Amino acid sequence: MLGKERECQRLVVVKEEAKLRVKIHNLNVSPKNGADKFTMKDLLVWVRTNLIKERPQMFMKGDSVRPGVLVLVNDCDWEHSGQLDTNLEEKDLVVFISTLHGG
């Protein structure tokens, strides 16, 4: 979304007494052959292929994330930036948060 301002809804996470478990992965990925952009759809394919070891259905449904998984791109809800069509650039931060019990 170059040249356009992103409508963004900022979320604040309050840490309570419960312990939080966070996994951080720094990725170096490139667009597919011939493509000039890397999108969230490309990232999800890469995550399914390279990171998810078992039960991908708990994270993904079809080509997207399951309902109940909040996706933030640079602290903004991806629903405001185009979801699967969101273009990713170097240094972008993508966060997946499960809102389901046991997440």
Beta strands, then each sheet from edge to edge (+ up, - down):
strand 1: 38-39
strand 2: 60-61
strand 3: 64-65
strand 4: 69-73
strand 5: 76-77
strand 6: 87-88
strand 7: 94-98
sheet 1: 1+ 6-
sheet 2: 2+ 3-
sheet 3: 5+ 4- 7+
end
